[in-house]
Amino acid sequence: MPLPLMPQATAIWLIENTTLSFEQVADFCGLHVLEVQGIADEEVAAGIKAKNPIASGELTLEDIKKCEKDTKKRLSIAISKAKLSTKAKKSPRYTPLSRRQDRPNAIAWLIKFHPEVSDGQISKLIGTTKFTINQIRERTHWNIANVSPKDPVMLGLCKQLDLTAVIEKARRSSRWKEMQNESTSNKELDKSGMQYGLVKKEDHIDDEQSNQEQENVNQIFENLSESNNN
């Protein structure tokens, strides 16, 4: 099933502007229900700007209204009718010199908003090297202080259709499923910690200090009692 270009940003907009259920939002954006709930609680995707799927042509207002009335219905993404020719041969990607300086910004954007996309896919998409991608990921790039995440489509480094195809392919991979399972496991672990009252080491230290102080107070009263009896 095709997914929106920016799932988390789209989910934020749907949560803020519609009455759709978490399950409907999760299904449309390709996210886990717990992740959507975390977005609604502002625990996940903090700082990401909401993206209007209606303005981008990924959803229609009529479809949203129908799903708001019936929670069993699922949103369907609006697919472009334009078809790509499968016979065309792809030539090696060439990036003009004036735009090569924008590659680090595009890499940072893909790493931040689409961690499911592999380094190899990023390399082919915007015409860069895995070495440069690794430098941006580890923040060891020589110009990292001036690097800021920017959409590679807006920078002119790739086409919208190419980016969408890469993201959809990445989300069909086992790597994406493992990332979702790991995210779910971490959230369930956090919840179990709250449920069973897990405490920190510092809490034990505070309790021991409190007990010691109480014993000292009790000892003082015992001494006073003995002196009065004498």
MODELLER restraints for C-alpha pairs under 7 A, 6 or more apart:
rsr = mdl.restraints
at = mdl.atoms
rsr.add(forms.Gaussian(group=physical.xy_distance, feature=features.Distance(at['CA:2:A'], at['CA:77:A']), mean=6.78, stdev=0.5))
rsr.add(forms.Gaussian(group=physical.xy_distance, feature=features.Distance(at['CA:2:A'], at['CA:168:A']), mean=6.62, stdev=0.5))
rsr.add(forms.Gaussian(group=physical.xy_distance, feature=features.Distance(at['CA:3:A'], at['CA:28:A']), mean=6.71, stdev=0.5))
rsr.add(forms.Gaussian(group=physical.xy_distance, feature=features.Distance(at['CA:3:A'], at['CA:29:A']), mean=5.89, stdev=0.5))
rsr.add(forms.Gaussian(group=physical.xy_distance, feature=features.Distance(at['CA:3:A'], at['CA:30:A']), mean=6.45, stdev=0.5))
rsr.add(forms.Gaussian(group=physical.xy_distance, feature=features.Distance(at['CA:3:A'], at['CA:168:A']), mean=6.79, stdev=0.5))
rsr.add(forms.Gaussian(group=physical.xy_distance, feature=features.Distance(at['CA:4:A'], at['CA:29:A']), mean=6.13, stdev=0.5))
rsr.add(forms.Gaussian(group=physical.xy_distance, feature=features.Distance(at['CA:4:A'], at['CA:58:A']), mean=6.65, stdev=0.5))
rsr.add(forms.Gaussian(group=physical.xy_distance, feature=features.Distance(at['CA:5:A'], at['CA:164:A']), mean=6.16, stdev=0.5))
rsr.add(forms.Gaussian(group=physical.xy_distance, feature=features.Distance(at['CA:7:A'], at['CA:29:A']), mean=4.84, stdev=0.5))
rsr.add(forms.Gaussian(group=physical.xy_distance, feature=features.Distance(at['CA:8:A'], at['CA:45:A']), mean=6.78, stdev=0.5))
rsr.add(forms.Gaussian(group=physical.xy_distance, feature=features.Distance(at['CA:9:A'], at['CA:48:A']), mean=6.21, stdev=0.5))
rsr.add(forms.Gaussian(group=physical.xy_distance, feature=features.Distance(at['CA:9:A'], at['CA:49:A']), mean=6.00, stdev=0.5))
rsr.add(forms.Gaussian(group=physical.xy_distance, feature=features.Distance(at['CA:9:A'], at['CA:50:A']), mean=4.53, stdev=0.5))
rsr.add(forms.Gaussian(group=physical.xy_distance, feature=features.Distance(at['CA:9:A'], at['CA:51:A']), mean=5.03, stdev=0.5))
rsr.add(forms.Gaussian(group=physical.xy_distance, feature=features.Distance(at['CA:10:A'], at['CA:50:A']), mean=6.05, stdev=0.5))
rsr.add(forms.Gaussian(group=physical.xy_distance, feature=features.Distance(at['CA:10:A'], at['CA:51:A']), mean=4.89, stdev=0.5))
rsr.add(forms.Gaussian(group=physical.xy_distance, feature=features.Distance(at['CA:10:A'], at['CA:52:A']), mean=6.34, stdev=0.5))
rsr.add(forms.Gaussian(group=physical.xy_distance, feature=features.Distance(at['CA:10:A'], at['CA:53:A']), mean=6.30, stdev=0.5))
rsr.add(forms.Gaussian(group=physical.xy_distance, feature=features.Distance(at['CA:11:A'], at['CA:25:A']), mean=6.18, stdev=0.5))
rsr.add(forms.Gaussian(group=physical.xy_distance, feature=features.Distance(at['CA:11:A'], at['CA:29:A']), mean=6.51, stdev=0.5))
rsr.add(forms.Gaussian(group=physical.xy_distance, feature=features.Distance(at['CA:12:A'], at['CA:39:A']), mean=6.78, stdev=0.5))
rsr.add(forms.Gaussian(group=physical.xy_distance, feature=features.Distance(at['CA:12:A'], at['CA:50:A']), mean=5.30, stdev=0.5))
rsr.add(forms.Gaussian(group=physical.xy_distance, feature=features.Distance(at['CA:13:A'], at['CA:50:A']), mean=4.86, stdev=0.5))
rsr.add(forms.Gaussian(group=physical.xy_distance, feature=features.Distance(at['CA:13:A'], at['CA:51:A']), mean=5.82, stdev=0.5))
rsr.add(forms.Gaussian(group=physical.xy_distance, feature=features.Distance(at['CA:13:A'], at['CA:52:A']), mean=6.05, stdev=0.5))
rsr.add(forms.Gaussian(group=physical.xy_distance, feature=features.Distance(at['CA:14:A'], at['CA:25:A']), mean=6.99, stdev=0.5))
rsr.add(forms.Gaussian(group=physical.xy_distance, feature=features.Distance(at['CA:15:A'], at['CA:40:A']), mean=6.67, stdev=0.5))
rsr.add(forms.Gaussian(group=physical.xy_distance, feature=features.Distance(at['CA:19:A'], at['CA:68:A']), mean=5.94, stdev=0.5))
rsr.add(forms.Gaussian(group=physical.xy_distance, feature=features.Distance(at['CA:20:A'], at['CA:67:A']), mean=6.89, stdev=0.5))
rsr.add(forms.Gaussian(group=physical.xy_distance, feature=features.Distance(at['CA:20:A'], at['CA:68:A']), mean=5.24, stdev=0.5))
rsr.add(forms.Gaussian(group=physical.xy_distance, feature=features.Distance(at['CA:21:A'], at['CA:71:A']), mean=6.67, stdev=0.5))
rsr.add(forms.Gaussian(group=physical.xy_distance, feature=features.Distance(at['CA:22:A'], at['CA:33:A']), mean=6.06, stdev=0.5))
rsr.add(forms.Gaussian(group=physical.xy_distance, feature=features.Distance(at['CA:22:A'], at['CA:36:A']), mean=6.16, stdev=0.5))
rsr.add(forms.Gaussian(group=physical.xy_distance, feature=features.Distance(at['CA:22:A'], at['CA:37:A']), mean=6.67, stdev=0.5))
rsr.add(forms.Gaussian(group=physical.xy_distance, feature=features.Distance(at['CA:23:A'], at['CA:33:A']), mean=5.84, stdev=0.5))
rsr.add(forms.Gaussian(group=physical.xy_distance, feature=features.Distance(at['CA:24:A'], at['CA:74:A']), mean=5.90, stdev=0.5))
rsr.add(forms.Gaussian(group=physical.xy_distance, feature=features.Distance(at['CA:24:A'], at['CA:75:A']), mean=6.94, stdev=0.5))
rsr.add(forms.Gaussian(group=physical.xy_distance, feature=features.Distance(at['CA:26:A'], at['CA:32:A']), mean=5.70, stdev=0.5))
rsr.add(forms.Gaussian(group=physical.xy_distance, feature=features.Distance(at['CA:26:A'], at['CA:33:A']), mean=5.41, stdev=0.5))
rsr.add(forms.Gaussian(group=physical.xy_distance, feature=features.Distance(at['CA:26:A'], at['CA:36:A']), mean=6.15, stdev=0.5))
rsr.add(forms.Gaussian(group=physical.xy_distance, feature=features.Distance(at['CA:28:A'], at['CA:75:A']), mean=5.89, stdev=0.5))
rsr.add(forms.Gaussian(group=physical.xy_distance, feature=features.Distance(at['CA:28:A'], at['CA:76:A']), mean=6.98, stdev=0.5))
rsr.add(forms.Gaussian(group=physical.xy_distance, feature=features.Distance(at['CA:35:A'], at['CA:44:A']), mean=6.94, stdev=0.5))
rsr.add(forms.Gaussian(group=physical.xy_distance, feature=features.Distance(at['CA:38:A'], at['CA:44:A']), mean=5.09, stdev=0.5))
rsr.add(forms.Gaussian(group=physical.xy_distance, feature=features.Distance(at['CA:39:A'], at['CA:45:A']), mean=6.08, stdev=0.5))
rsr.add(forms.Gaussian(group=physical.xy_distance, feature=features.Distance(at['CA:53:A'], at['CA:59:A']), mean=5.42, stdev=0.5))
rsr.add(forms.Gaussian(group=physical.xy_distance, feature=features.Distance(at['CA:54:A'], at['CA:60:A']), mean=5.59, stdev=0.5))
rsr.add(forms.Gaussian(group=physical.xy_distance, feature=features.Distance(at['CA:54:A'], at['CA:61:A']), mean=6.80, stdev=0.5))
rsr.add(forms.Gaussian(group=physical.xy_distance, feature=features.Distance(at['CA:57:A'], at['CA:78:A']), mean=6.61, stdev=0.5))
rsr.add(forms.Gaussian(group=physical.xy_distance, feature=features.Distance(at['CA:58:A'], at['CA:77:A']), mean=5.27, stdev=0.5))
rsr.add(forms.Gaussian(group=physical.xy_distance, feature=features.Distance(at['CA:58:A'], at['CA:78:A']), mean=4.85, stdev=0.5))
rsr.add(forms.Gaussian(group=physical.xy_distance, feature=features.Distance(at['CA:59:A'], at['CA:77:A']), mean=5.65, stdev=0.5))
rsr.add(forms.Gaussian(group=physical.xy_distance, feature=features.Distance(at['CA:59:A'], at['CA:78:A']), mean=5.71, stdev=0.5))
rsr.add(forms.Gaussian(group=physical.xy_distance, feature=features.Distance(at['CA:63:A'], at['CA:75:A']), mean=6.59, stdev=0.5))
rsr.add(forms.Gaussian(group=physical.xy_distance, feature=features.Distance(at['CA:64:A'], at['CA:75:A']), mean=6.92, stdev=0.5))
rsr.add(forms.Gaussian(group=physical.xy_distance, feature=features.Distance(at['CA:67:A'], at['CA:73:A']), mean=5.33, stdev=0.5))
rsr.add(forms.Gaussian(group=physical.xy_distance, feature=features.Distance(at['CA:67:A'], at['CA:74:A']), mean=6.41, stdev=0.5))
rsr.add(forms.Gaussian(group=physical.xy_distance, feature=features.Distance(at['CA:67:A'], at['CA:75:A']), mean=6.73, stdev=0.5))
rsr.add(forms.Gaussian(group=physical.xy_distance, feature=features.Distance(at['CA:93:A'], at['CA:127:A']), mean=6.03, stdev=0.5))
rsr.add(forms.Gaussian(group=physical.xy_distance, feature=features.Distance(at['CA:102:A'], at['CA:155:A']), mean=7.00, stdev=0.5))
rsr.add(forms.Gaussian(group=physical.xy_distance, feature=features.Distance(at['CA:104:A'], at['CA:136:A']), mean=6.85, stdev=0.5))
rsr.add(forms.Gaussian(group=physical.xy_distance, feature=features.Distance(at['CA:104:A'], at['CA:147:A']), mean=6.35, stdev=0.5))
rsr.add(forms.Gaussian(group=physical.xy_distance, feature=features.Distance(at['CA:105:A'], at['CA:147:A']), mean=5.43, stdev=0.5))
rsr.add(forms.Gaussian(group=physical.xy_distance, feature=features.Distance(at['CA:105:A'], at['CA:148:A']), mean=5.22, stdev=0.5))
rsr.add(forms.Gaussian(group=physical.xy_distance, feature=features.Distance(at['CA:105:A'], at['CA:149:A']), mean=4.81, stdev=0.5))
rsr.add(forms.Gaussian(group=physical.xy_distance, feature=features.Distance(at['CA:105:A'], at['CA:150:A']), mean=5.29, stdev=0.5))
rsr.add(forms.Gaussian(group=physical.xy_distance, feature=features.Distance(at['CA:106:A'], at['CA:149:A']), mean=6.09, stdev=0.5))
rsr.add(forms.Gaussian(group=physical.xy_distance, feature=features.Distance(at['CA:106:A'], at['CA:150:A']), mean=5.26, stdev=0.5))
rsr.add(forms.Gaussian(group=physical.xy_distance, feature=features.Distance(at['CA:106:A'], at['CA:151:A']), mean=5.84, stdev=0.5))
rsr.add(forms.Gaussian(group=physical.xy_distance, feature=features.Distance(at['CA:106:A'], at['CA:152:A']), mean=4.83, stdev=0.5))
rsr.add(forms.Gaussian(group=physical.xy_distance, feature=features.Distance(at['CA:107:A'], at['CA:133:A']), mean=6.43, stdev=0.5))
rsr.add(forms.Gaussian(group=physical.xy_distance, feature=features.Distance(at['CA:108:A'], at['CA:136:A']), mean=6.54, stdev=0.5))
rsr.add(forms.Gaussian(group=physical.xy_distance, feature=features.Distance(at['CA:108:A'], at['CA:148:A']), mean=6.71, stdev=0.5))
rsr.add(forms.Gaussian(group=physical.xy_distance, feature=features.Distance(at['CA:108:A'], at['CA:149:A']), mean=4.80, stdev=0.5))
rsr.add(forms.Gaussian(group=physical.xy_distance, feature=features.Distance(at['CA:109:A'], at['CA:149:A']), mean=4.03, stdev=0.5))
rsr.add(forms.Gaussian(group=physical.xy_distance, feature=features.Distance(at['CA:109:A'], at['CA:150:A']), mean=5.28, stdev=0.5))
rsr.add(forms.Gaussian(group=physical.xy_distance, feature=features.Distance(at['CA:109:A'], at['CA:151:A']), mean=6.09, stdev=0.5))
rsr.add(forms.Gaussian(group=physical.xy_distance, feature=features.Distance(at['CA:116:A'], at['CA:170:A']), mean=5.90, stdev=0.5))
rsr.add(forms.Gaussian(group=physical.xy_distance, feature=features.Distance(at['CA:116:A'], at['CA:171:A']), mean=6.67, stdev=0.5))
rsr.add(forms.Gaussian(group=physical.xy_distance, feature=features.Distance(at['CA:116:A'], at['CA:176:A']), mean=5.45, stdev=0.5))
rsr.add(forms.Gaussian(group=physical.xy_distance, feature=features.Distance(at['CA:117:A'], at['CA:167:A']), mean=6.36, stdev=0.5))
rsr.add(forms.Gaussian(group=physical.xy_distance, feature=features.Distance(at['CA:117:A'], at['CA:170:A']), mean=5.35, stdev=0.5))
rsr.add(forms.Gaussian(group=physical.xy_distance, feature=features.Distance(at['CA:119:A'], at['CA:130:A']), mean=6.05, stdev=0.5))
rsr.add(forms.Gaussian(group=physical.xy_distance, feature=features.Distance(at['CA:119:A'], at['CA:133:A']), mean=6.77, stdev=0.5))
rsr.add(forms.Gaussian(group=physical.xy_distance, feature=features.Distance(at['CA:120:A'], at['CA:130:A']), mean=6.85, stdev=0.5))
rsr.add(forms.Gaussian(group=physical.xy_distance, feature=features.Distance(at['CA:121:A'], at['CA:166:A']), mean=6.93, stdev=0.5))
rsr.add(forms.Gaussian(group=physical.xy_distance, feature=features.Distance(at['CA:123:A'], at['CA:129:A']), mean=5.45, stdev=0.5))
rsr.add(forms.Gaussian(group=physical.xy_distance, feature=features.Distance(at['CA:123:A'], at['CA:130:A']), mean=6.23, stdev=0.5))
rsr.add(forms.Gaussian(group=physical.xy_distance, feature=features.Distance(at['CA:125:A'], at['CA:158:A']), mean=6.58, stdev=0.5))
rsr.add(forms.Gaussian(group=physical.xy_distance, feature=features.Distance(at['CA:126:A'], at['CA:157:A']), mean=5.58, stdev=0.5))
rsr.add(forms.Gaussian(group=physical.xy_distance, feature=features.Distance(at['CA:126:A'], at['CA:158:A']), mean=6.03, stdev=0.5))
rsr.add(forms.Gaussian(group=physical.xy_distance, feature=features.Distance(at['CA:135:A'], at['CA:141:A']), mean=4.91, stdev=0.5))
rsr.add(forms.Gaussian(group=physical.xy_distance, feature=features.Distance(at['CA:152:A'], at['CA:158:A']), mean=6.11, stdev=0.5))
rsr.add(forms.Gaussian(group=physical.xy_distance, feature=features.Distance(at['CA:153:A'], at['CA:159:A']), mean=5.72, stdev=0.5))
rsr.add(forms.Gaussian(group=physical.xy_distance, feature=features.Distance(at['CA:153:A'], at['CA:160:A']), mean=5.93, stdev=0.5))
rsr.add(forms.Gaussian(group=physical.xy_distance, feature=features.Distance(at['CA:170:A'], at['CA:176:A']), mean=6.73, stdev=0.5))
